[in-house]
């Protein structure tokens, strides 16, 4: 279940980055995306 939620979060953050133009919001989304991707990589080990 956790893996599913992580993958959905990653998809959502990537989609948000395609349309968000506010630099502050983009920075937050990029940080959240990086955190979720790091969790995904850690879970694969």
PQR file with spaces between the fields and no chain letter, atoms N, CA, C, O and H, PARSE charges and radii, in Angstrom:
ATOM       1  N    UNK     1       0.814   -1.194    0.000 -0.4000 1.5000
ATOM       2  CA   UNK     1       0.000    0.000    0.000 -0.0000 2.0000
ATOM       3  C    UNK     1       0.862    1.265    0.000  0.5500 1.7000
ATOM       4  O    UNK     1       0.571    2.230   -0.707 -0.5500 1.4000
ATOM       5  N    UNK     2       1.931    1.243    0.809 -0.4000 1.5000
ATOM       6  CA   UNK     2       2.811    2.412    0.860 -0.0000 2.0000
ATOM       7  C    UNK     2       3.451    2.687   -0.500  0.5500 1.7000
ATOM       8  O    UNK     2       3.596    3.839   -0.909 -0.5500 1.4000
ATOM       9  H    UNK     2       2.168    0.459    1.384  0.4000 1.0000
ATOM      10  N    UNK     3       3.827    1.625   -1.184 -0.4000 1.5000
ATOM      11  CA   UNK     3       4.451    1.789   -2.504 -0.0000 2.0000
ATOM      12  C    UNK     3       3.468    2.431   -3.478  0.5500 1.7000
ATOM      13  O    UNK     3       3.846    3.301   -4.263 -0.5500 1.4000
ATOM      14  H    UNK     3       3.710    0.689   -0.852  0.4000 1.0000
ATOM      15  N    UNK     4       2.220    2.007   -3.430 -0.4000 1.5000
ATOM      16  CA   UNK     4       1.194    2.584   -4.290 -0.0000 2.0000
ATOM      17  C    UNK     4       1.042    4.083   -4.029  0.5500 1.7000
ATOM      18  O    UNK     4       0.985    4.880   -4.966 -0.5500 1.4000
ATOM      19  H    UNK     4       1.913    1.301   -2.793  0.4000 1.0000
ATOM      20  N    UNK     5       0.978    4.457   -2.762 -0.4000 1.5000
ATOM      21  CA   UNK     5       0.818    5.866   -2.399 -0.0000 2.0000
ATOM      22  C    UNK     5       2.028    6.674   -2.868  0.5500 1.7000
ATOM      23  O    UNK     5       1.878    7.773   -3.400 -0.5500 1.4000
ATOM      24  H    UNK     5       1.024    3.810   -2.001  0.4000 1.0000
ATOM      25  N    UNK     6       3.224    6.124   -2.668 -0.4000 1.5000
ATOM      26  CA   UNK     6       4.431    6.822   -3.138 -0.0000 2.0000
ATOM      27  C    UNK     6       4.389    7.036   -4.640  0.5500 1.7000
ATOM      28  O    UNK     6       4.674    8.131   -5.123 -0.5500 1.4000
ATOM      29  H    UNK     6       3.345    5.231   -2.235  0.4000 1.0000
ATOM      30  N    UNK     7       4.034    5.994   -5.378 -0.4000 1.5000
ATOM      31  CA   UNK     7       3.993    6.114   -6.840 -0.0000 2.0000
ATOM      32  C    UNK     7       2.942    7.123   -7.295  0.5500 1.7000
ATOM      33  O    UNK     7       3.171    7.875   -8.242 -0.5500 1.4000
ATOM      34  H    UNK     7       3.802    5.104   -4.985  0.4000 1.0000
ATOM      35  N    UNK     8       1.807    7.138   -6.632 -0.4000 1.5000
ATOM      36  CA   UNK     8       0.764    8.114   -6.973 -0.0000 2.0000
ATOM      37  C    UNK     8       1.224    9.533   -6.653  0.5500 1.7000
ATOM      38  O    UNK     8       0.952   10.466   -7.408 -0.5500 1.4000
ATOM      39  H    UNK     8       1.622    6.527   -5.863  0.4000 1.0000
ATOM      40  N    UNK     9       1.919    9.688   -5.533 -0.4000 1.5000
ATOM      41  CA   UNK     9       2.459   11.007   -5.184 -0.0000 2.0000
ATOM      42  C    UNK     9       3.464   11.469   -6.226  0.5500 1.7000
ATOM      43  O    UNK     9       3.447   12.630   -6.636 -0.5500 1.4000
ATOM      44  H    UNK     9       2.139    8.929   -4.919  0.4000 1.0000
ATOM      45  N    UNK    10       4.334   10.572   -6.654 -0.4000 1.5000
ATOM      46  CA   UNK    10       5.339   10.913   -7.663 -0.0000 2.0000
ATOM      47  C    UNK    10       4.662   11.353   -8.955  0.5500 1.7000
ATOM      48  O    UNK    10       5.038   12.368   -9.543 -0.5500 1.4000
ATOM      49  H    UNK    10       4.348    9.629   -6.321  0.4000 1.0000
ATOM      50  N    UNK    11       3.675   10.598   -9.393 -0.4000 1.5000
ATOM      51  CA   UNK    11       2.935   10.978  -10.610 -0.0000 2.0000
ATOM      52  C    UNK    11       2.293   12.343  -10.450  0.5500 1.7000
ATOM      53  O    UNK    11       2.371   13.181  -11.348 -0.5500 1.4000
ATOM      54  H    UNK    11       3.371    9.774   -8.916  0.4000 1.0000
ATOM      55  N    UNK    12       1.656   12.571   -9.305 -0.4000 1.5000
ATOM      56  CA   UNK    12       0.962   13.842   -9.058 -0.0000 2.0000
ATOM      57  C    UNK    12       1.933   15.012   -9.054  0.5500 1.7000
ATOM      58  O    UNK    12       1.659   16.045   -9.665 -0.5500 1.4000
ATOM      59  H    UNK    12       1.592   11.890   -8.575  0.4000 1.0000
ATOM      60  N    UNK    13       3.059   14.865   -8.377 -0.4000 1.5000
ATOM      61  CA   UNK    13       4.032   15.957   -8.322 -0.0000 2.0000
ATOM      62  C    UNK    13       4.604   16.253   -9.699  0.5500 1.7000
ATOM      63  O    UNK    13       4.812   17.415  -10.048 -0.5500 1.4000
ATOM      64  H    UNK    13       3.282   14.026   -7.880  0.4000 1.0000
ATOM      65  N    UNK    14       4.860   15.210  -10.484 -0.4000 1.5000
ATOM      66  CA   UNK    14       5.363   15.440  -11.848 -0.0000 2.0000
ATOM      67  C    UNK    14       4.335   16.176  -12.700  0.5500 1.7000
ATOM      68  O    UNK    14       4.688   17.065  -13.475 -0.5500 1.4000
ATOM      69  H    UNK    14       4.691   14.267  -10.200  0.4000 1.0000
ATOM      70  N    UNK    15       3.072   15.809  -12.557 -0.4000 1.5000
ATOM      71  CA   UNK    15       2.008   16.501  -13.290 -0.0000 2.0000
ATOM      72  C    UNK    15       1.895   17.960  -12.855  0.5500 1.7000
ATOM      73  O    UNK    15       1.720   18.850  -13.688 -0.5500 1.4000
ATOM      74  H    UNK    15       2.785   15.087  -11.928  0.4000 1.0000
ATOM      75  N    UNK    16       1.993   18.198  -11.568 -0.4000 1.5000
ATOM      76  CA   UNK    16       1.912   19.574  -11.064 -0.0000 2.0000
ATOM      77  C    UNK    16       3.043   20.433  -11.612  0.5500 1.7000
ATOM      78  O    UNK    16       2.841   21.605  -11.929 -0.5500 1.4000
ATOM      79  H    UNK    16       2.134   17.475  -10.891  0.4000 1.0000
ATOM      80  N    UNK    17       4.228   19.854  -11.722 -0.4000 1.5000
ATOM      81  CA   UNK    17       5.373   20.616  -12.235 -0.0000 2.0000
ATOM      82  C    UNK    17       5.206   21.014  -13.699  0.5500 1.7000
ATOM      83  O    UNK    17       5.815   21.982  -14.155 -0.5500 1.4000
ATOM      84  H    UNK    17       4.392   18.901  -11.465  0.4000 1.0000
ATOM      85  N    UNK    18       4.390   20.276  -14.429 -0.4000 1.5000
ATOM      86  CA   UNK    18       4.163   20.600  -15.840 -0.0000 2.0000
ATOM      87  C    UNK    18       3.382   21.901  -16.009  0.5500 1.7000
ATOM      88  O    UNK    18       3.496   22.568  -17.037 -0.5500 1.4000
ATOM      89  H    UNK    18       3.896   19.489  -14.060  0.4000 1.0000
ATOM      90  N    UNK    19       2.590   22.258  -15.000 -0.4000 1.5000
ATOM      91  CA   UNK    19       1.711   23.422  -15.145 -0.0000 2.0000
ATOM      92  C    UNK    19       1.993   24.556  -14.171  0.5500 1.7000
ATOM      93  O    UNK    19       1.598   25.695  -14.419 -0.5500 1.4000
ATOM      94  H    UNK    19       2.498   21.715  -14.165  0.4000 1.0000
ATOM      95  N    UNK    20       2.662   24.265  -13.084 -0.4000 1.5000
ATOM      96  CA   UNK    20       2.896   25.300  -12.068 -0.0000 2.0000
ATOM      97  C    UNK    20       3.983   26.260  -12.528  0.5500 1.7000
ATOM      98  O    UNK    20       5.060   25.836  -12.947 -0.5500 1.4000
ATOM      99  H    UNK    20       2.982   23.339  -12.883  0.4000 1.0000
ATOM     100  N    UNK    21       3.694   27.562  -12.447 -0.4000 1.5000
ATOM     101  CA   UNK    21       4.675   28.557  -12.883 -0.0000 2.0000
ATOM     102  C    UNK    21       5.241   29.385  -11.728  0.5500 1.7000
ATOM     103  O    UNK    21       6.269   30.045  -11.884 -0.5500 1.4000
ATOM     104  H    UNK    21       2.819   27.907  -12.106  0.4000 1.0000
ATOM     105  N    UNK    22       4.579   29.353  -10.578 -0.4000 1.5000
ATOM     106  CA   UNK    22       5.062   30.106   -9.423 -0.0000 2.0000
ATOM     107  C    UNK    22       6.345   29.448   -8.890  0.5500 1.7000
ATOM     108  O    UNK    22       6.332   28.272   -8.525 -0.5500 1.4000
ATOM     109  H    UNK    22       3.744   28.817  -10.452  0.4000 1.0000
ATOM     110  N    UNK    23       7.446   30.201   -8.844 -0.4000 1.5000
ATOM     111  CA   UNK    23       8.729   29.613   -8.441 -0.0000 2.0000
ATOM     112  C    UNK    23       8.716   29.018   -7.032  0.5500 1.7000
ATOM     113  O    UNK    23       9.320   27.972   -6.798 -0.5500 1.4000
ATOM     114  H    UNK    23       7.457   31.156   -9.140  0.4000 1.0000
ATOM     115  N    UNK    24       8.038   29.671   -6.102 -0.4000 1.5000
ATOM     116  CA   UNK    24       7.996   29.152   -4.729 -0.0000 2.0000
ATOM     117  C    UNK    24       7.234   27.835   -4.661  0.5500 1.7000
ATOM     118  O    UNK    24       7.665   26.901   -3.984 -0.5500 1.4000
ATOM     119  H    UNK    24       7.547   30.521   -6.293  0.4000 1.0000
ATOM     120  N    UNK    25       6.111   27.755   -5.353 -0.4000 1.5000
ATOM     121  CA   UNK    25       5.329   26.519   -5.365 -0.0000 2.0000
ATOM     122  C    UNK    25       6.092   25.407   -6.071  0.5500 1.7000
ATOM     123  O    UNK    25       6.058   24.253   -5.643 -0.5500 1.4000
ATOM     124  H    UNK    25       5.760   28.513   -5.903  0.4000 1.0000
ATOM     125  N    UNK    26       6.786   25.761   -7.164 -0.4000 1.5000
ATOM     126  CA   UNK    26       7.574   24.762   -7.887 -0.0000 2.0000
ATOM     127  C    UNK    26       8.667   24.184   -6.987  0.5500 1.7000
ATOM     128  O    UNK    26       8.934   22.982   -7.004 -0.5500 1.4000
ATOM     129  H    UNK    26       6.813   26.698   -7.511  0.4000 1.0000
ATOM     130  N    UNK    27       9.290   25.058   -6.205 -0.4000 1.5000
ATOM     131  CA   UNK    27      10.363   24.619   -5.309 -0.0000 2.0000
ATOM     132  C    UNK    27       9.825   23.623   -4.280  0.5500 1.7000
ATOM     133  O    UNK    27      10.473   22.617   -3.995 -0.5500 1.4000
ATOM     134  H    UNK    27       9.074   26.034   -6.191  0.4000 1.0000
ATOM     135  N    UNK    28       8.654   23.896   -3.728 -0.4000 1.5000
ATOM     136  CA   UNK    28       8.044   22.986   -2.751 -0.0000 2.0000
ATOM     137  C    UNK    28       7.701   21.656   -3.416  0.5500 1.7000
ATOM     138  O    UNK    28       7.974   20.594   -2.857 -0.5500 1.4000
ATOM     139  H    UNK    28       8.127   24.713   -3.959  0.4000 1.0000
ATOM     140  N    UNK    29       7.112   21.709   -4.589 -0.4000 1.5000
ATOM     141  CA   UNK    29       6.743   20.482   -5.306 -0.0000 2.0000
ATOM     142  C    UNK    29       7.984   19.670   -5.642  0.5500 1.7000
ATOM     143  O    UNK    29       7.981   18.448   -5.496 -0.5500 1.4000
ATOM     144  H    UNK    29       6.890   22.572   -5.044  0.4000 1.0000
ATOM     145  N    UNK    30       9.037   20.330   -6.087 -0.4000 1.5000
ATOM     146  CA   UNK    30      10.282   19.628   -6.416 -0.0000 2.0000
ATOM     147  C    UNK    30      10.876   18.958   -5.183  0.5500 1.7000
ATOM     148  O    UNK    30      11.403   17.849   -5.267 -0.5500 1.4000
ATOM     149  H    UNK    30       9.039   21.323   -6.206  0.4000 1.0000
ATOM     150  N    UNK    31      10.789   19.638   -4.033 -0.4000 1.5000
ATOM     151  CA   UNK    31      11.286   19.059   -2.781 -0.0000 2.0000
ATOM     152  C    UNK    31      10.472   17.824   -2.412  0.5500 1.7000
ATOM     153  O    UNK    31      11.036   16.794   -2.043 -0.5500 1.4000
ATOM     154  H    UNK    31      10.361   20.539   -3.965  0.4000 1.0000
ATOM     155  N    UNK    32       9.156   17.923   -2.509 -0.4000 1.5000
ATOM     156  CA   UNK    32       8.293   16.788   -2.196 -0.0000 2.0000
ATOM     157  C    UNK    32       8.555   15.620   -3.148  0.5500 1.7000
ATOM     158  O    UNK    32       8.592   14.463   -2.728 -0.5500 1.4000
ATOM     159  H    UNK    32       8.698   18.760   -2.808  0.4000 1.0000
ATOM     160  N    UNK    33       8.736   15.932   -4.428 -0.4000 1.5000
ATOM     161  CA   UNK    33       9.027   14.899   -5.413 -0.0000 2.0000
ATOM     162  C    UNK    33      10.342   14.198   -5.089  0.5500 1.7000
ATOM     163  O    UNK    33      10.423   12.970   -5.127 -0.5500 1.4000
ATOM     164  H    UNK    33       8.706   16.872   -4.769  0.4000 1.0000
ATOM     165  N    UNK    34      11.361   14.974   -4.773 -0.4000 1.5000
ATOM     166  CA   UNK    34      12.660   14.391   -4.442 -0.0000 2.0000
ATOM     167  C    UNK    34      12.561   13.487   -3.218  0.5500 1.7000
ATOM     168  O    UNK    34      13.188   12.429   -3.175 -0.5500 1.4000
ATOM     169  H    UNK    34      11.295   15.971   -4.742  0.4000 1.0000
ATOM     170  N    UNK    35      11.779   13.897   -2.226 -0.4000 1.5000
ATOM     171  CA   UNK    35      11.608   13.074   -1.020 -0.0000 2.0000
ATOM     172  C    UNK    35      10.924   11.747   -1.345  0.5500 1.7000
ATOM     173  O    UNK    35      11.337   10.693   -0.860 -0.5500 1.4000
ATOM     174  H    UNK    35      11.270   14.757   -2.260  0.4000 1.0000
ATOM     175  N    UNK    36       9.880   11.806   -2.165 -0.4000 1.5000
ATOM     176  CA   UNK    36       9.162   10.577   -2.526 -0.0000 2.0000
ATOM     177  C    UNK    36      10.042    9.649   -3.362  0.5500 1.7000
ATOM     178  O    UNK    36      10.021    8.432   -3.179 -0.5500 1.4000
ATOM     179  H    UNK    36       9.544   12.662   -2.558  0.4000 1.0000
ATOM     180  N    UNK    37      10.816   10.230   -4.281 -0.4000 1.5000
ATOM     181  CA   UNK    37      11.717    9.414   -5.101 -0.0000 2.0000
ATOM     182  C    UNK    37      12.799    8.770   -4.237  0.5500 1.7000
ATOM     183  O    UNK    37      13.186    7.627   -4.481 -0.5500 1.4000
ATOM     184  H    UNK    37      10.834   11.219   -4.430  0.4000 1.0000
ATOM     185  N    UNK    38      13.286    9.491   -3.234 -0.4000 1.5000
ATOM     186  CA   UNK    38      14.287    8.928   -2.330 -0.0000 2.0000
ATOM     187  C    UNK    38      13.703    7.770   -1.527  0.5500 1.7000
ATOM     188  O    UNK    38      14.369    6.755   -1.320 -0.5500 1.4000
ATOM     189  H    UNK    38      12.971   10.419   -3.036  0.4000 1.0000
ATOM     190  N    UNK    39      12.478    7.920   -1.084 -0.4000 1.5000
ATOM     191  CA   UNK    39      11.804    6.828   -0.359 -0.0000 2.0000
ATOM     192  C    UNK    39      11.655    5.601   -1.256  0.5500 1.7000
ATOM     193  O    UNK    39      11.846    4.467   -0.815 -0.5500 1.4000
ATOM     194  H    UNK    39      11.937    8.744   -1.252  0.4000 1.0000
ATOM     195  N    UNK    40      11.315    5.841   -2.500 -0.4000 1.5000
ATOM     196  CA   UNK    40      11.148    4.734   -3.455 -0.0000 2.0000
ATOM     197  C    UNK    40      12.465    4.006   -3.665  0.5500 1.7000
ATOM     198  O    UNK    40      12.507    2.775   -3.667 -0.5500 1.4000
ATOM     199  H    UNK    40      11.160    6.761   -2.858  0.4000 1.0000
ATOM     200  N    UNK    41      13.534    4.760   -3.841 -0.4000 1.5000
ATOM     201  CA   UNK    41      14.848    4.141   -4.031 -0.0000 2.0000
ATOM     202  C    UNK    41      15.261    3.346   -2.785  0.5500 1.7000
ATOM     203  O    UNK    41      15.796    2.243   -2.899 -0.5500 1.4000
ATOM     204  H    UNK    41      13.499    5.759   -3.840  0.4000 1.0000
ATOM     205  N    UNK    42      15.016    3.897   -1.624 -0.4000 1.5000
ATOM     206  CA   UNK    42      15.379    3.225   -0.380 -0.0000 2.0000
ATOM     207  C    UNK    42      14.589    1.918   -0.201  0.5500 1.7000
ATOM     208  O    UNK    42      15.114    0.943    0.336 -0.5500 1.4000
ATOM     209  H    UNK    42      14.581    4.793   -1.531  0.4000 1.0000
ATOM     210  N    UNK    43      13.353    1.906   -0.642 -0.4000 1.5000
ATOM     211  CA   UNK    43      12.526    0.714   -0.475 -0.0000 2.0000
ATOM     212  C    UNK    43      12.935   -0.402   -1.434  0.5500 1.7000
ATOM     213  O    UNK    43      12.614   -1.566   -1.194 -0.5500 1.4000
ATOM     214  H    UNK    43      12.927    2.698   -1.078  0.4000 1.0000
ATOM     215  N    UNK    44      13.625   -0.072   -2.498 -0.4000 1.5000
ATOM     216  CA   UNK    44      14.048   -1.068   -3.484 -0.0000 2.0000
ATOM     217  C    UNK    44      15.308   -1.804   -3.032  0.5500 1.7000
ATOM     218  O    UNK    44      15.666   -2.825   -3.619 -0.5500 1.4000
ATOM     219  H    UNK    44      13.885    0.874   -2.693  0.4000 1.0000
ATOM     220  N    UNK    45      15.961   -1.319   -2.034 -0.4000 1.5000
ATOM     221  CA   UNK    45      17.213   -1.944   -1.556 -0.0000 2.0000
ATOM     222  C    UNK    45      16.953   -3.110   -0.666  0.5500 1.7000
ATOM     223  O    UNK    45      17.894   -3.740   -0.184 -0.5500 1.4000
ATOM     224  H    UNK    45      15.670   -0.490   -1.558  0.4000 1.0000
